[in-house]
Amino acid sequence: MRQITACLAICLCTVLPAIGHAKGCLKGAAVGGVVGHVAGHHAVLGAAAGCVIEHHREKVKDKAARQNAEAQGSTAANDASHSADRAPRNGDRNDSK
């Protein structure tokens, strides 16, 4: 009995850090478990599939958000460098005197 408990404790200690990075897994597992149960008492299989699918969707969403942020950052940097290169002229001023 002690060996089984020790084995489970070791397994949990190795798996728990990975669960922290499983974004979307809980939501997917909950929905998949309900759907699997309704579709023929396969709640565990549905929960596993839901976890995998929702985790994949979150990764795709994060990747798109990261690329969008990089694209906006590079656009802002290009605009700043172009405006810094151009010196103001008398005709470019908007003085309201």
Biotite code that builds the C-alpha atoms (Angstrom):
import biotite.structure as struc

atoms = struc.array([
    struc.Atom([0.000, 0.000, 0.000], chain_id="A", res_id=1, res_name="MET", atom_name="CA", element="C"),
    struc.Atom([2.863, 2.389, 0.766], chain_id="A", res_id=2, res_name="ARG", atom_name="CA", element="C"),
    struc.Atom([4.434, 1.690, -2.608], chain_id="A", res_id=3, res_name="GLN", atom_name="CA", element="C"),
    struc.Atom([1.219, 2.553, -4.411], chain_id="A", res_id=4, res_name="ILE", atom_name="CA", element="C"),
    struc.Atom([0.819, 5.762, -2.434], chain_id="A", res_id=5, res_name="THR", atom_name="CA", element="C"),
    struc.Atom([4.430, 6.731, -3.059], chain_id="A", res_id=6, res_name="ALA", atom_name="CA", element="C"),
    struc.Atom([4.071, 5.987, -6.765], chain_id="A", res_id=7, res_name="CYS", atom_name="CA", element="C"),
    struc.Atom([0.920, 8.127, -6.997], chain_id="A", res_id=8, res_name="LEU", atom_name="CA", element="C"),
    struc.Atom([2.607, 10.959, -5.116], chain_id="A", res_id=9, res_name="ALA", atom_name="CA", element="C"),
    struc.Atom([5.574, 10.904, -7.496], chain_id="A", res_id=10, res_name="ILE", atom_name="CA", element="C"),
    struc.Atom([3.296, 10.816, -10.510], chain_id="A", res_id=11, res_name="CYS", atom_name="CA", element="C"),
    struc.Atom([1.276, 13.769, -9.221], chain_id="A", res_id=12, res_name="LEU", atom_name="CA", element="C"),
    struc.Atom([4.413, 15.773, -8.525], chain_id="A", res_id=13, res_name="CYS", atom_name="CA", element="C"),
    struc.Atom([5.604, 15.277, -12.092], chain_id="A", res_id=14, res_name="THR", atom_name="CA", element="C"),
    struc.Atom([2.216, 15.973, -13.681], chain_id="A", res_id=15, res_name="VAL", atom_name="CA", element="C"),
    struc.Atom([1.083, 19.005, -11.667], chain_id="A", res_id=16, res_name="LEU", atom_name="CA", element="C"),
    struc.Atom([3.584, 21.498, -13.142], chain_id="A", res_id=17, res_name="PRO", atom_name="CA", element="C"),
    struc.Atom([2.424, 20.547, -16.634], chain_id="A", res_id=18, res_name="ALA", atom_name="CA", element="C"),
    struc.Atom([-1.203, 21.177, -15.704], chain_id="A", res_id=19, res_name="ILE", atom_name="CA", element="C"),
    struc.Atom([-0.396, 24.804, -14.934], chain_id="A", res_id=20, res_name="GLY", atom_name="CA", element="C"),
    struc.Atom([0.483, 25.377, -18.593], chain_id="A", res_id=21, res_name="HIS", atom_name="CA", element="C"),
    struc.Atom([-2.615, 23.600, -19.913], chain_id="A", res_id=22, res_name="ALA", atom_name="CA", element="C"),
    struc.Atom([-4.550, 26.713, -20.838], chain_id="A", res_id=23, res_name="LYS", atom_name="CA", element="C"),
    struc.Atom([-8.146, 25.951, -21.762], chain_id="A", res_id=24, res_name="GLY", atom_name="CA", element="C"),
    struc.Atom([-7.947, 22.343, -20.660], chain_id="A", res_id=25, res_name="CYS", atom_name="CA", element="C"),
    struc.Atom([-10.395, 22.663, -17.756], chain_id="A", res_id=26, res_name="LEU", atom_name="CA", element="C"),
    struc.Atom([-13.078, 24.302, -19.868], chain_id="A", res_id=27, res_name="LYS", atom_name="CA", element="C"),
    struc.Atom([-12.631, 21.769, -22.648], chain_id="A", res_id=28, res_name="GLY", atom_name="CA", element="C"),
    struc.Atom([-12.618, 18.857, -20.240], chain_id="A", res_id=29, res_name="ALA", atom_name="CA", element="C"),
    struc.Atom([-15.843, 20.019, -18.598], chain_id="A", res_id=30, res_name="ALA", atom_name="CA", element="C"),
    struc.Atom([-17.656, 20.456, -21.893], chain_id="A", res_id=31, res_name="VAL", atom_name="CA", element="C"),
    struc.Atom([-16.191, 17.265, -23.360], chain_id="A", res_id=32, res_name="GLY", atom_name="CA", element="C"),
    struc.Atom([-17.129, 15.279, -20.273], chain_id="A", res_id=33, res_name="GLY", atom_name="CA", element="C"),
    struc.Atom([-20.753, 16.373, -20.479], chain_id="A", res_id=34, res_name="VAL", atom_name="CA", element="C"),
    struc.Atom([-20.945, 15.712, -24.214], chain_id="A", res_id=35, res_name="VAL", atom_name="CA", element="C"),
    struc.Atom([-19.264, 12.334, -23.811], chain_id="A", res_id=36, res_name="GLY", atom_name="CA", element="C"),
    struc.Atom([-21.654, 11.359, -21.049], chain_id="A", res_id=37, res_name="HIS", atom_name="CA", element="C"),
    struc.Atom([-24.707, 12.334, -23.089], chain_id="A", res_id=38, res_name="VAL", atom_name="CA", element="C"),
    struc.Atom([-23.351, 10.623, -26.206], chain_id="A", res_id=39, res_name="ALA", atom_name="CA", element="C"),
    struc.Atom([-23.079, 7.191, -24.639], chain_id="A", res_id=40, res_name="GLY", atom_name="CA", element="C"),
    struc.Atom([-21.547, 7.264, -21.170], chain_id="A", res_id=41, res_name="HIS", atom_name="CA", element="C"),
    struc.Atom([-18.036, 8.069, -22.386], chain_id="A", res_id=42, res_name="HIS", atom_name="CA", element="C"),
    struc.Atom([-17.398, 10.988, -20.047], chain_id="A", res_id=43, res_name="ALA", atom_name="CA", element="C"),
    struc.Atom([-13.697, 10.294, -19.501], chain_id="A", res_id=44, res_name="VAL", atom_name="CA", element="C"),
    struc.Atom([-12.989, 9.949, -23.212], chain_id="A", res_id=45, res_name="LEU", atom_name="CA", element="C"),
    struc.Atom([-14.962, 13.121, -23.906], chain_id="A", res_id=46, res_name="GLY", atom_name="CA", element="C"),
    struc.Atom([-13.110, 15.009, -21.174], chain_id="A", res_id=47, res_name="ALA", atom_name="CA", element="C"),
    struc.Atom([-9.733, 13.937, -22.564], chain_id="A", res_id=48, res_name="ALA", atom_name="CA", element="C"),
    struc.Atom([-10.698, 14.919, -26.108], chain_id="A", res_id=49, res_name="ALA", atom_name="CA", element="C"),
    struc.Atom([-12.158, 18.234, -24.931], chain_id="A", res_id=50, res_name="GLY", atom_name="CA", element="C"),
    struc.Atom([-8.973, 19.029, -23.046], chain_id="A", res_id=51, res_name="CYS", atom_name="CA", element="C"),
    struc.Atom([-6.804, 18.363, -26.083], chain_id="A", res_id=52, res_name="VAL", atom_name="CA", element="C"),
    struc.Atom([-9.021, 20.362, -28.443], chain_id="A", res_id=53, res_name="ILE", atom_name="CA", element="C"),
    struc.Atom([-9.417, 23.380, -26.176], chain_id="A", res_id=54, res_name="GLU", atom_name="CA", element="C"),
    struc.Atom([-5.694, 23.420, -25.340], chain_id="A", res_id=55, res_name="HIS", atom_name="CA", element="C"),
    struc.Atom([-4.931, 23.503, -29.072], chain_id="A", res_id=56, res_name="HIS", atom_name="CA", element="C"),
    struc.Atom([-7.393, 26.359, -29.617], chain_id="A", res_id=57, res_name="ARG", atom_name="CA", element="C"),
    struc.Atom([-5.794, 28.393, -26.828], chain_id="A", res_id=58, res_name="GLU", atom_name="CA", element="C"),
    struc.Atom([-2.322, 27.860, -28.322], chain_id="A", res_id=59, res_name="LYS", atom_name="CA", element="C"),
    struc.Atom([-3.531, 29.063, -31.717], chain_id="A", res_id=60, res_name="VAL", atom_name="CA", element="C"),
    struc.Atom([-5.213, 32.100, -30.130], chain_id="A", res_id=61, res_name="LYS", atom_name="CA", element="C"),
    struc.Atom([-2.078, 32.973, -28.135], chain_id="A", res_id=62, res_name="ASP", atom_name="CA", element="C"),
    struc.Atom([0.109, 32.632, -31.218], chain_id="A", res_id=63, res_name="LYS", atom_name="CA", element="C"),
    struc.Atom([-2.176, 34.924, -33.223], chain_id="A", res_id=64, res_name="ALA", atom_name="CA", element="C"),
    struc.Atom([-2.209, 37.487, -30.423], chain_id="A", res_id=65, res_name="ALA", atom_name="CA", element="C"),
    struc.Atom([1.592, 37.382, -30.160], chain_id="A", res_id=66, res_name="ARG", atom_name="CA", element="C"),
    struc.Atom([1.991, 37.862, -33.934], chain_id="A", res_id=67, res_name="GLN", atom_name="CA", element="C"),
    struc.Atom([-0.515, 40.718, -33.877], chain_id="A", res_id=68, res_name="ASN", atom_name="CA", element="C"),
    struc.Atom([1.362, 42.416, -31.047], chain_id="A", res_id=69, res_name="ALA", atom_name="CA", element="C"),
    struc.Atom([4.678, 42.017, -32.887], chain_id="A", res_id=70, res_name="GLU", atom_name="CA", element="C"),
    struc.Atom([3.166, 43.437, -36.073], chain_id="A", res_id=71, res_name="ALA", atom_name="CA", element="C"),
    struc.Atom([1.771, 46.450, -34.231], chain_id="A", res_id=72, res_name="GLN", atom_name="CA", element="C"),
    struc.Atom([5.078, 46.967, -32.431], chain_id="A", res_id=73, res_name="GLY", atom_name="CA", element="C"),
    struc.Atom([7.066, 46.945, -35.654], chain_id="A", res_id=74, res_name="SER", atom_name="CA", element="C"),
    struc.Atom([4.604, 49.328, -37.317], chain_id="A", res_id=75, res_name="THR", atom_name="CA", element="C"),
    struc.Atom([4.858, 51.773, -34.418], chain_id="A", res_id=76, res_name="ALA", atom_name="CA", element="C"),
    struc.Atom([8.652, 51.538, -34.453], chain_id="A", res_id=77, res_name="ALA", atom_name="CA", element="C"),
    struc.Atom([8.740, 52.233, -38.206], chain_id="A", res_id=78, res_name="ASN", atom_name="CA", element="C"),
    struc.Atom([6.440, 55.240, -37.831], chain_id="A", res_id=79, res_name="ASP", atom_name="CA", element="C"),
    struc.Atom([8.584, 56.658, -35.027], chain_id="A", res_id=80, res_name="ALA", atom_name="CA", element="C"),
    struc.Atom([11.809, 56.233, -36.988], chain_id="A", res_id=81, res_name="SER", atom_name="CA", element="C"),
    struc.Atom([10.341, 57.905, -40.081], chain_id="A", res_id=82, res_name="HIS", atom_name="CA", element="C"),
    struc.Atom([9.009, 60.889, -38.152], chain_id="A", res_id=83, res_name="SER", atom_name="CA", element="C"),
    struc.Atom([12.337, 61.325, -36.308], chain_id="A", res_id=84, res_name="ALA", atom_name="CA", element="C"),
    struc.Atom([14.241, 61.463, -39.608], chain_id="A", res_id=85, res_name="ASP", atom_name="CA", element="C"),
    struc.Atom([12.204, 64.369, -40.895], chain_id="A", res_id=86, res_name="ARG", atom_name="CA", element="C"),
    struc.Atom([13.100, 67.773, -39.520], chain_id="A", res_id=87, res_name="ALA", atom_name="CA", element="C"),
    struc.Atom([10.242, 70.252, -39.067], chain_id="A", res_id=88, res_name="PRO", atom_name="CA", element="C"),
    struc.Atom([10.063, 73.055, -41.597], chain_id="A", res_id=89, res_name="ARG", atom_name="CA", element="C"),
    struc.Atom([8.377, 76.428, -41.350], chain_id="A", res_id=90, res_name="ASN", atom_name="CA", element="C"),
    struc.Atom([5.493, 75.269, -43.514], chain_id="A", res_id=91, res_name="GLY", atom_name="CA", element="C"),
    struc.Atom([4.897, 72.182, -41.335], chain_id="A", res_id=92, res_name="ASP", atom_name="CA", element="C"),
    struc.Atom([4.140, 74.117, -38.191], chain_id="A", res_id=93, res_name="ARG", atom_name="CA", element="C"),
    struc.Atom([0.621, 74.445, -36.922], chain_id="A", res_id=94, res_name="ASN", atom_name="CA", element="C"),
    struc.Atom([0.999, 77.558, -34.845], chain_id="A", res_id=95, res_name="ASP", atom_name="CA", element="C"),
    struc.Atom([-2.223, 79.405, -34.129], chain_id="A", res_id=96, res_name="SER", atom_name="CA", element="C"),
    struc.Atom([-0.727, 82.885, -33.563], chain_id="A", res_id=97, res_name="LYS", atom_name="CA", element="C"),
])
